[in-house]
Amino acid sequence: MPDEPVVVAIMFPAAWDHRPATALAADIARLKSISPRIQVIDERYTDSDAVRLRRGQDPSADLRDQQAPLTDRQREVLAQAEVILAQDLPFDVADLAPRLRWVQGVGAGVSQLQSAGVPNGSVRLTTAAGANSVAIAEFVFARILQIVKRLPEIDTLAREHVWRPTYGSQLAGRSLTVVGLGSIGRRVAILARAFGMHVKAVRQSAQTGATDRDVDEVFGAADLVSAVTGSAVVVAAVPETPDTRDLFNAKIFGAMSGGSVFINVGRGSAVDEDDLVKALSDGHLAAAALDVVKNEPLPAAAELWAAPNLYLSPHSAATADEHWRNVFALFGANLENYLNGEPLVNQVPSV
């Protein structure tokens, strides 16, 4: 019925939002202001990192026995919710939430939500793709400049009071390949062009030779080897799918130019980490930067920590304040669309 309340459950992990409580309160107030029908319930649900990682890498994995039991309050909220903003959800959420019609993810990747059984015939799923694209692309170029301008070496010499001219390389006139031309990859391409680089892009849905306003050359996924050949920098920004698992392996690293740089800000599952360590140890790659790895958090004893010229960051290329501001702005716009019967932004197709 048009006048019935729409119960919106805020369920993403509270620990992920580092803003003052007043910021979340303001976001919730803005959601409520969209329509008097909207009722917002703040009740969080969180999987462990290990369970989330497994669900993301294999949405078919049945890990029910590894999830914490639901509280009575969580069950009550799920039973009422028509719309949920979440990072994690329990398995078979449609049975627990019979009124559920739409789940808005808080990140670009939602395979862990898909493992809960959405989207399906009655429940839609949307991603927050684009919420972090500017910040992550900036991070990519921070790493590129750090490496090609040899900033760590320069800083080390300065701390040791050594005046030794140390010269890096120029980006302008060189090639960069971005693999994955979604919101992050496109923003990387735009920045690369601003630096005067020749930009090549690999896109799953494209044919080699297609055109795109933001890049100089387009390659289909089958031509990945050709796309990375001759590039000074290769940036991976692909989603987690069966087709992208270990996509970047010895074959691809071997096709990259000697002395080139590899950066991954997509999904850790896309990289064969043993092959990457070998390419770095052999000196074929000058350096690499990973913001994502297969096992997060990365164990202290992991071989990656000791790999030469490998720069690691703990899945932190995004910026927290802008992320949540953008997520809630997207969620609010989508909520208006939902109430008005209009298409939702970033909707994931039902399989």
C-alpha distance (Angstrom), angle and dihedral (degrees) to the residues before:
residue distance angle dihedral
M1 . . .
P2 3.83 . .
D3 3.81 94.5 .
E4 3.80 97.9 45.6
P5 3.81 116.3 113.9
V6 3.78 119.2 -98.8
V7 3.80 108.5 -140.6
V8 3.81 111.7 -148.2
A9 3.81 116.0 -167.3
I10 3.82 120.2 -156.8
M11 3.81 102.2 -152.3
F12 3.83 108.9 152.5
P13 3.85 116.0 121.1
A14 3.80 109.4 -74.5
A15 3.81 91.5 -147.6
W16 3.79 90.3 65.1
D17 3.79 93.8 64.6
H18 3.80 107.1 75.1
R19 3.79 95.1 175.2
P20 3.80 123.5 110.7
A21 3.80 113.9 -83.5
T22 3.79 88.3 -112.0
A23 3.82 89.9 66.7
L24 3.80 92.8 57.9
A25 3.80 90.6 44.1
A26 3.80 89.4 54.2
D27 3.81 91.0 49.0
I28 3.80 91.3 51.4
A29 3.79 91.0 47.6
R30 3.81 89.6 54.0
L31 3.79 90.7 51.2
K32 3.80 91.1 51.4
S33 3.80 91.0 48.6
I34 3.81 90.8 62.2
S35 3.80 91.4 75.0
P36 3.80 137.9 -11.5
R37 3.80 86.4 -126.2
I38 3.80 92.7 69.0
Q39 3.79 118.0 100.2
V40 3.81 115.9 -177.0
I41 3.81 122.9 -154.4
D42 3.81 119.8 -171.3
E43 3.81 107.5 -151.1
R44 3.80 118.5 140.0
Y45 3.78 130.7 -142.2
T46 3.80 121.6 -171.0
D47 3.78 134.4 179.7
S48 3.78 119.8 -153.9
D49 3.81 116.0 -98.7
A50 3.80 90.2 -109.4
V51 3.80 94.4 52.2
R52 3.81 92.9 44.6
L53 3.79 90.8 50.2
R54 3.81 93.0 50.3
R55 3.79 92.3 46.3
G56 3.78 90.7 49.4
Q57 3.79 94.6 49.9
D58 3.80 95.0 42.4
P59 3.82 114.1 21.2
S60 3.81 89.2 -176.2
A61 3.83 93.1 60.8
D62 3.79 112.8 114.6
L63 3.81 106.1 -140.6
R64 3.79 99.9 157.1
D65 3.78 91.9 127.3
Q66 3.82 89.7 57.2
Q67 3.79 96.0 54.1
A68 3.77 121.3 93.9
P69 3.82 112.7 -109.7
L70 3.78 114.0 -96.8
T71 3.77 116.9 -106.7
D72 3.78 120.3 -125.0
R73 3.80 88.8 -109.3
Q74 3.81 92.6 52.6
R75 3.80 90.4 50.8
E76 3.79 90.3 48.9
V77 3.80 92.9 51.0
L78 3.80 93.3 45.7
A79 3.79 89.8 51.4
Q80 3.82 90.2 55.7
A81 3.80 101.5 38.0
E82 3.79 121.8 109.9
V83 3.81 93.5 169.5
I84 3.81 127.6 28.7
L85 3.81 130.9 -168.3
A86 3.80 104.7 -157.2
Q87 3.77 151.8 145.3
D88 3.80 95.1 -160.8
L89 3.79 133.9 24.7
P90 3.80 132.3 -179.1
F91 3.77 119.5 -101.0
D92 3.81 116.8 -86.8
V93 3.78 90.3 19.0
A94 3.81 91.2 168.0
D95 3.82 89.5 66.6
L96 3.80 91.6 48.8
A97 3.81 93.1 43.1
P98 3.82 108.3 39.8
R99 3.82 92.1 169.1
L100 3.81 94.2 51.1
R101 3.80 114.6 124.3
W102 3.80 105.2 158.7
V103 3.82 139.2 23.5
Q104 3.81 119.9 -163.8
G105 3.80 112.6 -159.4
V106 3.80 119.6 -146.1
G107 3.81 94.8 -141.0
A108 3.77 139.8 45.5
G109 3.80 91.6 -108.3
V110 3.80 116.8 67.5
S111 3.80 104.6 163.8
Q112 3.80 89.9 115.3
L113 3.82 87.9 57.2
Q114 3.78 91.3 46.6
S115 3.80 87.7 58.0
A116 3.81 86.6 63.1
G117 3.80 89.3 64.7
V118 3.80 102.8 -94.9
P119 2.93 139.6 160.6
N120 3.78 97.8 40.5
G121 3.78 136.5 145.0
S122 3.80 94.1 -65.9
V123 3.82 104.5 23.8
R124 3.79 123.8 66.1
L125 3.81 124.8 -154.7
T126 3.80 126.5 -153.5
T127 3.79 131.0 -176.5
A128 3.79 132.0 -142.2
A129 3.80 91.8 -126.8
G130 3.78 109.6 160.3
A131 3.79 96.7 27.7
N132 3.81 91.2 105.4
S133 3.79 102.5 24.7
V134 3.81 97.9 107.3
A135 3.81 94.9 45.5
I136 3.80 94.0 45.1
A137 3.80 93.4 47.9
E138 3.81 89.0 51.0
F139 3.80 88.6 51.2
V140 3.80 90.4 51.1
F141 3.78 90.9 55.7
A142 3.78 92.1 44.1
R143 3.81 86.9 59.0
I144 3.80 93.5 43.4
L145 3.80 92.3 51.7
Q146 3.80 92.0 43.4
I147 3.80 89.3 56.0
V148 3.80 105.0 37.4
K149 3.82 93.6 41.6
R150 3.85 89.8 47.4
L151 3.79 92.0 -130.0
P152 3.84 96.3 161.5
E153 3.82 90.4 56.1
I154 3.79 92.5 46.6
D155 3.81 91.1 49.5
T156 3.81 92.4 47.6
L157 3.80 91.5 52.7
A158 3.80 90.9 48.1
R159 3.82 91.9 52.1
E160 3.81 88.0 51.3
H161 3.84 90.5 49.6
V162 3.80 90.9 -118.4
W163 3.81 117.8 148.2
R164 3.80 102.0 -155.0
P165 3.81 119.4 145.2
T166 3.81 107.1 -122.6
Y167 3.78 118.1 -175.2
G168 3.76 130.2 -159.7
S169 3.80 132.0 -166.4
Q170 3.79 134.8 -88.5
L171 3.80 120.9 -113.7
A172 3.80 98.1 -159.7
G173 3.78 111.5 97.6
R174 3.81 94.3 18.8
S175 3.81 127.2 105.8
L176 3.79 130.0 -108.7
T177 3.80 124.0 -169.8
V178 3.78 118.6 -156.4
V179 3.79 115.3 -165.0
G180 3.78 108.9 -154.2
L181 3.78 118.0 31.4
G182 3.78 99.2 -151.6
S183 3.79 122.7 123.3
I184 3.83 93.7 -63.5
G185 3.79 95.8 42.4
R186 3.79 91.9 47.9
R187 3.79 92.1 51.6
V188 3.82 89.7 49.7
A189 3.80 88.9 51.7
I190 3.80 91.8 51.0
L191 3.81 91.8 51.2
A192 3.80 91.8 46.1
R193 3.77 90.5 54.8
A194 3.79 89.8 48.9
F195 3.81 86.6 58.4
G196 3.80 89.8 52.9
M197 3.79 95.4 -106.9
H198 3.80 127.1 148.3
V199 3.80 104.8 -117.1
K200 3.79 126.0 -148.4
A201 3.79 120.9 -177.1
V202 3.79 133.8 -164.3
R203 3.77 115.6 -152.5
Q204 3.79 126.5 -179.1
S205 3.80 94.3 -141.5
A206 3.81 96.7 42.5
Q207 3.76 134.2 92.7
T208 3.78 119.0 -132.3
G209 3.78 108.3 -97.9
A210 3.79 95.5 31.5
T211 3.79 118.5 133.4
D212 3.78 132.2 -120.1
R213 3.77 128.5 179.6
D214 3.82 94.5 -130.2
V215 3.80 101.0 47.3
D216 3.79 138.4 50.1
E217 3.81 99.1 -139.4
V218 3.80 131.9 22.0
F219 3.81 124.0 -156.0
G220 3.77 131.4 -173.0
A221 3.79 118.9 -124.7
A222 3.80 91.5 -102.5
D223 3.81 89.9 62.5
L224 3.80 97.7 55.3
V225 3.81 92.7 125.0
S226 3.79 91.6 55.4
A227 3.79 90.8 45.7
V228 3.81 95.5 56.1
T229 3.80 95.4 42.1
G230 3.79 111.6 108.3
S231 3.80 97.0 7.8
A232 3.79 121.5 131.1
V233 3.80 91.1 -153.1
V234 3.82 132.3 28.8
V235 3.80 117.8 -166.8
A236 3.81 120.4 -166.2
A237 3.80 115.7 -152.5
V238 3.79 101.9 155.6
P239 3.81 128.1 139.9
E240 3.78 123.9 -117.1
T241 3.79 108.8 -91.0
P242 3.81 135.0 136.7
D243 3.81 88.0 -100.4
T244 3.81 94.1 56.1
R245 3.80 99.5 48.1
D246 3.81 108.8 119.4
L247 3.80 88.0 -9.3
F248 3.79 89.6 146.7
N249 3.77 103.5 60.8
A250 3.80 140.9 135.2
K251 3.80 91.4 -64.3
I252 3.80 93.2 55.7
F253 3.81 95.7 39.4
G254 3.80 88.5 49.7
A255 3.81 91.1 52.2
M256 3.79 91.4 52.7
S257 3.78 116.7 94.6
G258 3.78 118.2 -93.7
G259 3.79 109.4 -96.5
S260 3.80 94.2 22.6
V261 3.80 127.3 137.6
F262 3.82 128.1 -121.6
I263 3.81 122.8 -158.1
N264 3.81 128.0 -178.3
V265 3.80 121.7 -164.7
G266 3.80 95.8 149.2
R267 3.79 118.1 72.1
G268 3.78 129.3 -30.1
S269 3.80 91.9 -134.7
A270 3.82 89.7 67.5
V271 3.82 93.1 71.5
D272 3.79 129.1 71.6
E273 3.78 93.8 -141.4
D274 3.81 95.4 -164.4
D275 3.80 90.2 55.0
L276 3.80 90.9 47.9
V277 3.80 92.6 51.4
K278 3.81 89.5 50.3
A279 3.82 92.7 49.8
L280 3.81 89.3 51.5
S281 3.80 94.8 43.5
D282 3.80 91.3 49.8
G283 3.79 89.6 51.7
H284 3.81 93.7 -122.6
L285 3.80 90.6 121.9
A286 3.79 116.1 48.2
A287 3.79 93.0 -149.4
A288 3.78 145.4 -29.1
A289 3.78 135.9 -151.6
L290 3.79 123.7 -155.5
D291 3.78 123.3 -170.9
V292 3.81 89.9 171.9
V293 3.80 130.9 42.2
K294 3.78 135.4 -178.1
N295 3.79 95.9 -106.2
E296 3.79 114.1 41.9
P297 2.94 124.7 -140.4
L298 3.80 88.5 36.6
P299 3.83 109.9 -126.7
A300 3.80 114.9 -115.3
A301 3.81 90.8 -121.5
A302 3.81 94.8 52.1
E303 3.81 116.1 129.4
L304 3.80 91.3 -129.9
W305 3.80 92.1 74.0
A306 3.80 90.9 64.3
A307 3.81 98.4 42.2
P308 3.82 111.6 122.4
N309 3.80 117.4 -107.1
L310 3.79 92.9 0.2
Y311 3.80 116.4 139.0
L312 3.80 114.4 -158.0
S313 3.78 129.8 -167.4
P314 3.83 125.7 179.5
H315 3.82 100.0 -113.2
S316 3.79 89.0 -72.5
A317 3.80 106.3 126.5
A318 3.79 89.2 115.6
T319 3.80 124.1 74.3
A320 3.78 117.6 -120.5
D321 3.80 102.1 -141.8
E322 3.79 96.1 46.6
H323 3.80 90.9 42.3
W324 3.78 95.2 59.3
R325 3.77 93.2 39.2
N326 3.80 89.4 53.8
V327 3.80 94.1 42.9
F328 3.79 93.0 53.0
A329 3.81 91.4 44.6
L330 3.81 89.8 53.1
F331 3.80 91.9 43.7
G332 3.79 91.5 50.5
A333 3.80 92.5 49.7
N334 3.79 90.7 47.6
L335 3.80 90.9 47.5
E336 3.79 89.6 56.5
N337 3.80 89.4 49.0
Y338 3.80 90.1 49.4
L339 3.79 93.4 52.0
N340 3.80 91.4 46.7
G341 3.78 94.8 47.9
E342 3.81 92.8 -114.7
P343 3.84 127.8 139.0
L344 3.79 116.9 -79.4
V345 3.80 120.8 -122.7
N346 3.83 115.8 -114.5
Q347 3.80 94.4 9.6
V348 3.80 114.5 176.7
P349 3.82 113.4 -133.0
S350 3.79 116.2 -115.6
V351 3.78 112.2 -112.8
